[in-house]
Amino acid sequence: MNYHWNWRIFWEESPDGVHTYWETLVDGLQWTMAASLGGWIMALLLGVLVGTARTMPDTRAGAWLRRLGTAYIEIFRNVPLLVQMFLWYFVAPELLPPDAGAWLKALPNAPFVTAVVSLGFYTSARVAVQVTAGIESLSGGQRLAAMALGLSRWQTYRHVLLPLAFRIILPPLTSECLNIIKNSSIALTIGLVELTASARAIQEFSFQVFEAFSAATLIYVTVNILVVGAMHVVERKLALPGTLQSGGTR
């Protein structure tokens, strides 16, 4: 069986009669980036909170915060992302009061909201581990020096520990940023028409499977290369002195 290649398929009109197949891919890319960005912002906020909580001093309150942070990480990091998306999309509305569940189901962009929440929780557990490692890698003298200067614990984290930790963990955070973009493709299983789902739709309507997924692959690669390049520039700008080799690699 000979396959008929047709790269001009992207300039042909899609079945909706409004967009071309290329515009369908671009629209899917926009949903991918929106879900990834929303999930990344949520992951950073929660990851910083949970990761910081796991470095609290050995007091009664600090011990409870560390336990809660560890439990949070173990739950959201060890449950597959696909399962979490199904739980948030299909199960969570059924556990809420009837009115709240009905409102959640009726949201016009329920798949998008679910994707953002799922990506945010899942990635935040991974970010939290890195934040904890970054803070714990710092010399204990920095914390003591900040406290000796009269800074409160909050001010010590805000002005000393977290800024230094982020400059150390920026490379692994870049990897997590790339992962969240790729993981967003799982959202097609709950009805979000992101980039992978758009490629799948093109394949189903035109039967040009190789062209559709080749284009999607090139778009994913291009986006990730741009992200890596941008984060590399940021890393070099924020790197602590002596942490970058003279050749420019880590």
MIDOSE-1310 file (N, C-alpha, C; in nm, 2 decimals, decimal comma, always signed):
residues 250
mnyh	+0,08/-0,12/+0,00/+0,00/+0,00/+0,00/+0,09/+0,13/+0,00; +0,07/+0,21/-0,10/+0,15/+0,33/-0,11/+0,08/+0,45/-0,04; +0,15/+0,52/+0,04/+0,10/+0,64/+0,11/+0,11/+0,76/+0,02; +0,00/+0,84/+0,01/+0,00/+0,96/-0,08/+0,03/+1,08/+0,01
wnwr	+0,15/+1,13/+0,00/+0,19/+1,25/+0,07/+0,12/+1,37/+0,01; +0,08/+1,46/+0,10/+0,01/+1,58/+0,06/+0,03/+1,70/+0,16; +0,15/+1,76/+0,15/+0,18/+1,87/+0,24/+0,09/+1,99/+0,22; +0,02/+2,00/+0,11/-0,06/+2,12/+0,08/-0,19/+2,11/+0,16
ifwe	-0,21/+2,00/+0,24/-0,33/+1,98/+0,32/-0,35/+2,09/+0,42; -0,25/+2,15/+0,46/-0,26/+2,25/+0,57/-0,32/+2,38/+0,52; -0,32/+2,40/+0,39/-0,39/+2,52/+0,33/-0,53/+2,49/+0,27; -0,57/+2,37/+0,29/-0,71/+2,33/+0,25/-0,80/+2,36/+0,36
espd	-0,93/+2,38/+0,33/-1,03/+2,42/+0,42/-1,07/+2,30/+0,51; -1,08/+2,32/+0,64/-1,12/+2,21/+0,73/-1,27/+2,19/+0,72; -1,33/+2,08/+0,77/-1,47/+2,06/+0,76/-1,56/+2,16/+0,83; -1,50/+2,25/+0,92/-1,59/+2,35/+0,98/-1,62/+2,46/+0,88
gvht	-1,56/+2,47/+0,77/-1,59/+2,56/+0,66/-1,54/+2,70/+0,70; -1,46/+2,72/+0,80/-1,41/+2,85/+0,85/-1,26/+2,86/+0,85; -1,20/+2,75/+0,90/-1,05/+2,76/+0,91/-0,99/+2,66/+0,81; -0,86/+2,69/+0,79/-0,78/+2,59/+0,72/-0,72/+2,49/+0,82
ywet	-0,66/+2,38/+0,77/-0,61/+2,29/+0,86/-0,49/+2,35/+0,94; -0,41/+2,44/+0,88/-0,30/+2,51/+0,95/-0,36/+2,59/+1,06; -0,47/+2,66/+1,04/-0,53/+2,74/+1,14/-0,58/+2,66/+1,26; -0,62/+2,53/+1,22/-0,66/+2,44/+1,33/-0,54/+2,41/+1,42
lvdg	-0,43/+2,38/+1,36/-0,31/+2,36/+1,44/-0,27/+2,48/+1,52; -0,28/+2,60/+1,47/-0,24/+2,72/+1,54/-0,34/+2,74/+1,66; -0,46/+2,71/+1,64/-0,56/+2,72/+1,75/-0,53/+2,62/+1,85; -0,49/+2,50/+1,82/-0,46/+2,40/+1,92/-0,33/+2,44/+1,99
lqwt	-0,23/+2,50/+1,92/-0,11/+2,55/+1,99/-0,15/+2,65/+2,09; -0,24/+2,74/+2,06/-0,28/+2,85/+2,16/-0,34/+2,79/+2,29; -0,42/+2,68/+2,27/-0,48/+2,61/+2,39/-0,37/+2,54/+2,47; -0,27/+2,48/+2,39/-0,16/+2,42/+2,46/-0,08/+2,52/+2,55
maas	-0,05/+2,63/+2,49/+0,03/+2,73/+2,56/-0,05/+2,79/+2,67; -0,18/+2,81/+2,66/-0,26/+2,87/+2,76/-0,27/+2,78/+2,88; -0,29/+2,65/+2,85/-0,30/+2,55/+2,96/-0,17/+2,53/+3,03; -0,06/+2,53/+2,95/+0,07/+2,51/+3,01/+0,11/+2,63/+3,10
lggw	+0,08/+2,75/+3,05/+0,12/+2,87/+3,12/+0,04/+2,88/+3,25; -0,09/+2,85/+3,24/-0,18/+2,86/+3,36/-0,13/+2,75/+3,46; -0,10/+2,63/+3,42/-0,05/+2,53/+3,51/+0,08/+2,56/+3,57; +0,17/+2,62/+3,49/+0,30/+2,66/+3,53/+0,30/+2,76/+3,64
imal	+0,21/+2,86/+3,63/+0,20/+2,97/+3,73/+0,15/+2,90/+3,86; +0,05/+2,82/+3,85/-0,01/+2,75/+3,97/+0,10/+2,66/+4,03; +0,18/+2,59/+3,95/+0,28/+2,50/+4,00/+0,39/+2,57/+4,07; +0,43/+2,69/+4,02/+0,53/+2,77/+4,09/+0,48/+2,82/+4,22
llgv	+0,36/+2,87/+4,23/+0,31/+2,92/+4,35/+0,29/+2,82/+4,46; +0,23/+2,71/+4,42/+0,21/+2,60/+4,52/+0,35/+2,53/+4,55; +0,43/+2,51/+4,45/+0,56/+2,45/+4,47/+0,65/+2,53/+4,57; +0,65/+2,66/+4,56/+0,73/+2,74/+4,65/+0,67/+2,73/+4,79
lvgt	+0,54/+2,73/+4,81/+0,48/+2,72/+4,94/+0,51/+2,59/+5,00; +0,49/+2,48/+4,93/+0,51/+2,34/+4,98/+0,66/+2,32/+5,01; +0,74/+2,36/+4,91/+0,88/+2,33/+4,92/+0,94/+2,41/+5,04; +0,89/+2,53/+5,06/+0,94/+2,61/+5,18/+0,89/+2,55/+5,31
artm	+0,77/+2,50/+5,31/+0,72/+2,44/+5,43/+0,80/+2,32/+5,48; +0,86/+2,25/+5,38/+0,94/+2,13/+5,42/+1,08/+2,17/+5,47; +1,11/+2,30/+5,48/+1,24/+2,34/+5,54/+1,22/+2,42/+5,67; +1,10/+2,41/+5,72/+1,08/+2,48/+5,85/+1,16/+2,43/+5,96
pdtr	+1,19/+2,51/+6,06/+1,27/+2,47/+6,17/+1,21/+2,35/+6,25; +1,28/+2,29/+6,34/+1,23/+2,17/+6,41/+1,16/+2,21/+6,53; +1,04/+2,27/+6,51/+0,95/+2,30/+6,62/+0,82/+2,22/+6,60; +0,73/+2,23/+6,69/+0,60/+2,15/+6,67/+0,53/+2,20/+6,55
agaw	+0,51/+2,33/+6,53/+0,44/+2,37/+6,41/+0,53/+2,34/+6,28; +0,66/+2,36/+6,29/+0,74/+2,33/+6,18/+0,74/+2,18/+6,14; +0,73/+2,09/+6,24/+0,72/+1,95/+6,21/+0,60/+1,91/+6,14; +0,48/+1,98/+6,18/+0,36/+1,95/+6,11/+0,36/+2,00/+5,97
lrrl	+0,42/+2,12/+5,95/+0,43/+2,17/+5,81/+0,51/+2,08/+5,72; +0,62/+2,03/+5,78/+0,70/+1,94/+5,70/+0,63/+1,81/+5,66; +0,55/+1,76/+5,76/+0,47/+1,63/+5,73/+0,37/+1,66/+5,62; +0,30/+1,77/+5,64/+0,19/+1,81/+5,54/+0,25/+1,83/+5,40
gtay	+0,37/+1,89/+5,39/+0,44/+1,91/+5,27/+0,48/+1,78/+5,20; +0,53/+1,69/+5,28/+0,57/+1,56/+5,23/+0,45/+1,48/+5,18; +0,34/+1,49/+5,26/+0,22/+1,41/+5,22/+0,17/+1,47/+5,08; +0,17/+1,60/+5,07/+0,12/+1,67/+4,95/+0,21/+1,62/+4,83
ieif	+0,34/+1,61/+4,84/+0,43/+1,57/+4,74/+0,40/+1,42/+4,70; +0,39/+1,34/+4,80/+0,37/+1,20/+4,77/+0,24/+1,17/+4,70; +0,14/+1,24/+4,74/+0,01/+1,22/+4,67/+0,01/+1,26/+4,53; +0,05/+1,39/+4,50/+0,04/+1,44/+4,37/+0,15/+1,40/+4,27
rnvp	+0,27/+1,36/+4,33/+0,38/+1,32/+4,24/+0,36/+1,17/+4,20; +0,30/+1,09/+4,29/+0,29/+0,95/+4,26/+0,16/+0,90/+4,19; +0,07/+0,99/+4,18/-0,06/+0,95/+4,10/-0,04/+1,00/+3,96; -0,05/+0,91/+3,86/-0,03/+0,95/+3,72/-0,11/+1,07/+3,68
llvq	-0,06/+1,15/+3,60/-0,13/+1,27/+3,56/-0,26/+1,24/+3,49; -0,27/+1,14/+3,41/-0,39/+1,10/+3,34/-0,50/+1,07/+3,44; -0,46/+0,99/+3,55/-0,56/+0,96/+3,65/-0,61/+1,08/+3,72; -0,52/+1,18/+3,75/-0,56/+1,30/+3,81/-0,65/+1,38/+3,73
mflw	-0,63/+1,39/+3,60/-0,72/+1,46/+3,51/-0,86/+1,40/+3,51; -0,87/+1,26/+3,51/-1,00/+1,20/+3,51/-1,07/+1,22/+3,65; -0,99/+1,22/+3,76/-1,05/+1,25/+3,89/-1,11/+1,39/+3,90; -1,03/+1,49/+3,85/-1,08/+1,62/+3,86/-1,20/+1,65/+3,77
yfva	-1,19/+1,58/+3,65/-1,30/+1,61/+3,55/-1,43/+1,53/+3,57; -1,41/+1,40/+3,61/-1,53/+1,32/+3,62/-1,58/+1,30/+3,76; -1,48/+1,29/+3,85/-1,52/+1,25/+3,99/-1,54/+1,37/+4,08; -1,46/+1,47/+4,08/-1,47/+1,58/+4,17/-1,61/+1,65/+4,16
pell	-1,67/+1,67/+4,04/-1,80/+1,73/+4,05/-1,91/+1,65/+4,12; -1,89/+1,52/+4,12/-1,99/+1,43/+4,18/-1,97/+1,43/+4,33; -1,85/+1,47/+4,38/-1,83/+1,47/+4,53/-1,88/+1,61/+4,59; -1,90/+1,71/+4,51/-1,94/+1,84/+4,56/-2,09/+1,84/+4,58
ppda	-2,15/+1,94/+4,65/-2,29/+1,95/+4,66/-2,35/+1,96/+4,52; -2,48/+1,92/+4,51/-2,54/+1,91/+4,37/-2,53/+2,04/+4,29; -2,56/+2,16/+4,36/-2,55/+2,28/+4,29/-2,41/+2,32/+4,24; -2,32/+2,30/+4,33/-2,18/+2,33/+4,30/-2,13/+2,23/+4,19
gawl	-2,17/+2,10/+4,19/-2,13/+2,01/+4,09/-2,19/+2,04/+3,96; -2,31/+2,08/+3,96/-2,38/+2,12/+3,83/-2,31/+2,25/+3,77; -2,28/+2,34/+3,86/-2,21/+2,46/+3,81/-2,08/+2,43/+3,75; -2,00/+2,34/+3,81/-1,87/+2,30/+3,76/-1,88/+2,23/+3,63
kalp	-1,98/+2,14/+3,61/-2,00/+2,07/+3,49/-2,04/+2,17/+3,37; -2,11/+2,28/+3,41/-2,16/+2,37/+3,31/-2,06/+2,47/+3,27; -1,94/+2,48/+3,32/-1,84/+2,57/+3,28/-1,82/+2,56/+3,13; -1,81/+2,67/+3,06/-1,79/+2,67/+2,92/-1,66/+2,61/+2,88
napf	-1,56/+2,63/+2,96/-1,43/+2,58/+2,93/-1,38/+2,48/+3,04; -1,47/+2,39/+3,08/-1,44/+2,30/+3,18/-1,32/+2,21/+3,15; -1,30/+2,16/+3,03/-1,17/+2,08/+3,00/-1,05/+2,17/+3,02; -1,05/+2,29/+2,98/-0,94/+2,38/+3,00/-0,90/+2,40/+3,15
vtav	-1,01/+2,44/+3,22/-0,99/+2,46/+3,37/-0,93/+2,33/+3,43; -0,99/+2,22/+3,40/-0,94/+2,09/+3,46/-0,80/+2,07/+3,42; -0,76/+2,09/+3,30/-0,62/+2,07/+3,25/-0,53/+2,16/+3,33; -0,56/+2,29/+3,35/-0,48/+2,38/+3,43/-0,46/+2,33/+3,57
vslg	-0,57/+2,29/+3,63/-0,57/+2,25/+3,77/-0,48/+2,12/+3,78; -0,50/+2,03/+3,69/-0,43/+1,90/+3,70/-0,28/+1,92/+3,68; -0,25/+2,00/+3,57/-0,11/+2,02/+3,55/-0,04/+2,10/+3,66; -0,12/+2,19/+3,72/-0,07/+2,27/+3,83/-0,03/+2,19/+3,95
fyts	-0,13/+2,10/+3,99/-0,10/+2,02/+4,11/+0,01/+1,92/+4,09; +0,00/+1,85/+3,97/+0,10/+1,75/+3,94/+0,24/+1,81/+3,94; +0,26/+1,92/+3,87/+0,39/+1,98/+3,85/+0,44/+2,05/+3,98; +0,34/+2,10/+4,06/+0,38/+2,17/+4,18/+0,45/+2,07/+4,28
arva	+0,41/+1,95/+4,28/+0,48/+1,85/+4,37/+0,63/+1,83/+4,33; +0,65/+1,83/+4,20/+0,79/+1,82/+4,15/+0,87/+1,95/+4,17; +0,81/+2,06/+4,16/+0,87/+2,19/+4,18/+0,90/+2,20/+4,33; +0,81/+2,16/+4,42/+0,83/+2,17/+4,56/+0,96/+2,09/+4,60
vqvt	+0,98/+1,97/+4,55/+1,10/+1,90/+4,58/+1,23/+1,98/+4,54; +1,22/+2,04/+4,43/+1,34/+2,12/+4,38/+1,36/+2,24/+4,47; +1,25/+2,31/+4,51/+1,27/+2,42/+4,60/+1,33/+2,38/+4,73; +1,28/+2,27/+4,79/+1,33/+2,22/+4,91/+1,48/+2,19/+4,90
agie	+1,52/+2,12/+4,79/+1,66/+2,09/+4,77/+1,75/+2,22/+4,75; +1,69/+2,32/+4,68/+1,76/+2,44/+4,66/+1,79/+2,52/+4,79; +1,69/+2,52/+4,88/+1,70/+2,59/+5,01/+1,80/+2,51/+5,10; +1,79/+2,38/+5,10/+1,87/+2,30/+5,19/+2,02/+2,29/+5,14
slsg	+2,04/+2,33/+5,01/+2,18/+2,33/+4,96/+2,26/+2,45/+5,00; +2,18/+2,55/+5,05/+2,25/+2,68/+5,10/+2,31/+2,66/+5,23; +2,42/+2,73/+5,25/+2,49/+2,72/+5,38/+2,39/+2,77/+5,50; +2,40/+2,70/+5,61/+2,31/+2,73/+5,72/+2,35/+2,87/+5,78
gqrl	+2,47/+2,91/+5,75/+2,51/+3,04/+5,80/+2,44/+3,16/+5,74; +2,38/+3,14/+5,62/+2,31/+3,25/+5,56/+2,18/+3,27/+5,63; +2,11/+3,17/+5,67/+1,99/+3,18/+5,75/+2,02/+3,25/+5,88; +2,13/+3,20/+5,95/+2,16/+3,26/+6,08/+2,20/+3,41/+6,07
aama	+2,28/+3,44/+5,96/+2,32/+3,58/+5,94/+2,20/+3,67/+5,92; +2,10/+3,62/+5,84/+1,98/+3,70/+5,82/+1,90/+3,72/+5,95; +1,89/+3,62/+6,03/+1,82/+3,63/+6,16/+1,90/+3,72/+6,25; +2,03/+3,72/+6,25/+2,11/+3,80/+6,33/+2,10/+3,95/+6,30
lgls	+2,07/+3,98/+6,17/+2,05/+4,11/+6,12/+1,91/+4,17/+6,16; +1,83/+4,08/+6,22/+1,70/+4,13/+6,27/+1,58/+4,09/+6,17; +1,61/+4,02/+6,07/+1,50/+3,98/+5,97/+1,42/+3,87/+6,04; +1,29/+3,88/+6,01/+1,20/+3,77/+6,06/+1,22/+3,65/+5,97
rwqt	+1,15/+3,54/+6,01/+1,17/+3,42/+5,93/+1,11/+3,44/+5,79; +1,00/+3,51/+5,78/+0,94/+3,54/+5,65/+1,03/+3,62/+5,57; +1,09/+3,73/+5,63/+1,18/+3,81/+5,55/+1,31/+3,74/+5,51; +1,35/+3,64/+5,60/+1,47/+3,56/+5,56/+1,45/+3,48/+5,44
yrhv	+1,33/+3,42/+5,43/+1,30/+3,34/+5,32/+1,28/+3,43/+5,19; +1,20/+3,54/+5,22/+1,17/+3,62/+5,11/+1,29/+3,69/+5,04; +1,38/+3,74/+5,12/+1,49/+3,82/+5,07/+1,62/+3,75/+5,06; +1,64/+3,64/+5,13/+1,77/+3,57/+5,12/+1,76/+3,43/+5,07
llpl	+1,69/+3,34/+5,13/+1,69/+3,20/+5,10/+1,63/+3,17/+4,96; +1,50/+3,22/+4,94/+1,44/+3,18/+4,81/+1,50/+3,24/+4,69; +1,55/+3,37/+4,69/+1,62/+3,42/+4,57/+1,74/+3,34/+4,54; +1,82/+3,30/+4,64/+1,94/+3,22/+4,61/+1,90/+3,08/+4,57
afri	+1,80/+3,02/+4,63/+1,76/+2,89/+4,59/+1,72/+2,88/+4,44; +1,64/+2,98/+4,40/+1,59/+2,98/+4,27/+1,70/+3,00/+4,17; +1,80/+3,07/+4,20/+1,92/+3,08/+4,11/+1,99/+2,95/+4,09; +1,98/+2,86/+4,19/+2,05/+2,73/+4,19/+1,97/+2,63/+4,11
ilpp	+1,83/+2,63/+4,13/+1,75/+2,53/+4,08/+1,69/+2,57/+3,94; +1,74/+2,68/+3,88/+1,68/+2,72/+3,75/+1,69/+2,62/+3,64; +1,81/+2,55/+3,63/+1,81/+2,44/+3,53/+1,70/+2,33/+3,54; +1,69/+2,27/+3,66/+1,58/+2,17/+3,67/+1,44/+2,23/+3,65
ltse	+1,42/+2,36/+3,69/+1,29/+2,42/+3,67/+1,27/+2,44/+3,52; +1,37/+2,46/+3,44/+1,36/+2,46/+3,29/+1,30/+2,33/+3,24; +1,36/+2,22/+3,29/+1,31/+2,09/+3,25/+1,16/+2,07/+3,29; +1,12/+2,12/+3,40/+0,98/+2,11/+3,44/+0,89/+2,19/+3,35
clni	+0,94/+2,31/+3,31/+0,86/+2,39/+3,22/+0,84/+2,32/+3,09; +0,95/+2,25/+3,04/+0,93/+2,18/+2,92/+0,83/+2,06/+2,94; +0,84/+2,00/+3,05/+0,76/+1,88/+3,08/+0,61/+1,92/+3,08; +0,58/+2,04/+3,14/+0,44/+2,08/+3,15/+0,38/+2,11/+3,01
ikns	+0,46/+2,16/+2,92/+0,42/+2,18/+2,78/+0,38/+2,04/+2,71; +0,47/+1,95/+2,73/+0,45/+1,82/+2,67/+0,34/+1,74/+2,74; +0,33/+1,76/+2,87/+0,22/+1,69/+2,95/+0,08/+1,74/+2,92; +0,08/+1,86/+2,87/-0,06/+1,92/+2,83/-0,13/+1,84/+2,72
sial	-0,05/+1,76/+2,65/-0,11/+1,68/+2,54/-0,21/+1,58/+2,60; -0,19/+1,54/+2,73/-0,29/+1,44/+2,79/-0,43/+1,50/+2,80; -0,44/+1,63/+2,80/-0,57/+1,70/+2,81/-0,66/+1,66/+2,70; -0,61/+1,61/+2,59/-0,70/+1,57/+2,48/-0,80/+1,46/+2,53
tigl	-0,76/+1,38/+2,63/-0,85/+1,28/+2,68/-0,97/+1,33/+2,76; -0,97/+1,46/+2,80/-1,09/+1,51/+2,86/-1,16/+1,62/+2,77; -1,12/+1,62/+2,65/-1,19/+1,70/+2,55/-1,13/+1,84/+2,52; -1,01/+1,87/+2,57/-0,94/+1,99/+2,53/-0,88/+1,98/+2,39
velt	-0,92/+2,06/+2,30/-0,86/+2,05/+2,17/-0,73/+2,13/+2,16; -0,63/+2,07/+2,22/-0,50/+2,14/+2,22/-0,42/+2,09/+2,09; -0,29/+2,10/+2,09/-0,21/+2,08/+1,97/-0,22/+1,93/+1,92; -0,20/+1,84/+2,02/-0,21/+1,70/+1,98/-0,35/+1,66/+1,93
asar	-0,45/+1,71/+2,00/-0,59/+1,68/+1,96/-0,62/+1,74/+1,82; -0,56/+1,86/+1,80/-0,59/+1,92/+1,67/-0,52/+1,84/+1,55; -0,40/+1,79/+1,58/-0,34/+1,70/+1,48/-0,42/+1,57/+1,46; -0,47/+1,52/+1,57/-0,55/+1,40/+1,56/-0,68/+1,43/+1,47
aiqe	-0,74/+1,55/+1,49/-0,86/+1,58/+1,42/-0,83/+1,59/+1,27; -0,71/+1,65/+1,24/-0,67/+1,67/+1,10/-0,65/+1,53/+1,04; -0,59/+1,44/+1,11/-0,57/+1,30/+1,06/-0,70/+1,23/+1,04; -0,80/+1,25/+1,13/-0,93/+1,18/+1,11/-1,01/+1,23/+0,99
fsfq	-1,00/+1,37/+0,97/-1,08/+1,42/+0,86/-1,01/+1,41/+0,72; -0,88/+1,42/+0,72/-0,81/+1,42/+0,59/-0,73/+1,29/+0,56; -0,72/+1,20/+0,66/-0,64/+1,08/+0,65/-0,49/+1,10/+0,62; -0,45/+1,22/+0,64/-0,30/+1,25/+0,62/-0,23/+1,25/+0,76
vfea	-0,22/+1,13/+0,81/-0,17/+1,11/+0,94/-0,03/+1,15/+0,96; +0,06/+1,12/+0,87/+0,20/+1,16/+0,88/+0,22/+1,31/+0,87; +0,15/+1,38/+0,78/+0,16/+1,52/+0,77/+0,12/+1,59/+0,90; +0,00/+1,54/+0,95/-0,06/+1,61/+1,07/+0,04/+1,60/+1,19
fsaa	+0,08/+1,48/+1,22/+0,17/+1,46/+1,34/+0,31/+1,50/+1,32; +0,36/+1,51/+1,19/+0,49/+1,57/+1,17/+0,49/+1,72/+1,20; +0,38/+1,78/+1,15/+0,37/+1,93/+1,18/+0,36/+1,95/+1,33; +0,28/+1,87/+1,40/+0,26/+1,89/+1,55/+0,40/+1,87/+1,62
tliy	+0,47/+1,77/+1,57/+0,60/+1,74/+1,63/+0,70/+1,86/+1,61; +0,70/+1,91/+1,49/+0,79/+2,03/+1,46/+0,75/+2,15/+1,55; +0,62/+2,17/+1,57/+0,57/+2,28/+1,65/+0,62/+2,26/+1,80; +0,60/+2,14/+1,85/+0,65/+2,11/+1,99/+0,80/+2,13/+2,00
vtvn	+0,87/+2,08/+1,90/+1,02/+2,10/+1,91/+1,06/+2,25/+1,91; +0,99/+2,32/+1,82/+1,02/+2,47/+1,80/+0,99/+2,54/+1,93; +0,87/+2,51/+1,99/+0,84/+2,58/+2,12/+0,93/+2,55/+2,23; +0,97/+2,42/+2,24/+1,06/+2,38/+2,35/+1,20/+2,44/+2,33
ilvv	+1,25/+2,45/+2,20/+1,38/+2,51/+2,18/+1,37/+2,66/+2,22; +1,27/+2,73/+2,19/+1,25/+2,87/+2,23/+1,25/+2,88/+2,38; +1,18/+2,79/+2,45/+1,18/+2,80/+2,59/+1,32/+2,77/+2,65; +1,39/+2,67/+2,60/+1,52/+2,64/+2,65/+1,62/+2,76/+2,62
gamh	+1,61/+2,82/+2,50/+1,69/+2,94/+2,48/+1,66/+3,05/+2,57; +1,53/+3,08/+2,60/+1,50/+3,19/+2,69/+1,55/+3,16/+2,83; +1,53/+3,04/+2,87/+1,57/+3,01/+3,01/+1,72/+3,00/+3,02; +1,79/+2,97/+2,91/+1,94/+2,97/+2,92/+1,99/+3,11/+2,94
vver	+1,92/+3,21/+2,87/+1,96/+3,35/+2,88/+1,94/+3,39/+3,03; +1,82/+3,36/+3,08/+1,79/+3,39/+3,22/+1,89/+3,33/+3,32; +1,92/+3,20/+3,29/+2,02/+3,13/+3,38/+2,15/+3,21/+3,38; +2,20/+3,25/+3,27/+2,33/+3,31/+3,26/+2,32/+3,45/+3,33
klal	+2,21/+3,52/+3,32/+2,19/+3,65/+3,39/+2,19/+3,63/+3,54; +2,13/+3,53/+3,59/+2,10/+3,51/+3,73/+2,20/+3,42/+3,80; +2,29/+3,35/+3,73/+2,38/+3,25/+3,78/+2,46/+3,31/+3,89; +2,48/+3,24/+4,00/+2,57/+3,28/+4,11/+2,72/+3,28/+4,06
pgtl	+2,80/+3,37/+4,10/+2,94/+3,37/+4,05/+3,01/+3,24/+4,08; +3,08/+3,18/+3,98/+3,15/+3,06/+3,99/+3,07/+2,94/+3,96; +2,94/+2,95/+3,93/+2,86/+2,83/+3,91/+2,85/+2,80/+3,76; +2,90/+2,89/+3,67/+2,90/+2,86/+3,53/+3,05/+2,84/+3,49
qsgg	+3,07/+2,74/+3,40/+3,20/+2,71/+3,35/+3,24/+2,82/+3,25; +3,37/+2,84/+3,22/+3,41/+2,94/+3,13/+3,36/+2,91/+2,99; +3,33/+2,79/+2,96/+3,29/+2,75/+2,83/+3,14/+2,78/+2,81; +3,07/+2,82/+2,92/+2,93/+2,85/+2,90/+2,83/+2,74/+2,93
tr	+2,89/+2,62/+2,97/+2,80/+2,51/+3,00/+2,81/+2,48/+3,15; +2,71/+2,41/+3,20/+2,70/+2,38/+3,34/+2,77/+2,25/+3,37
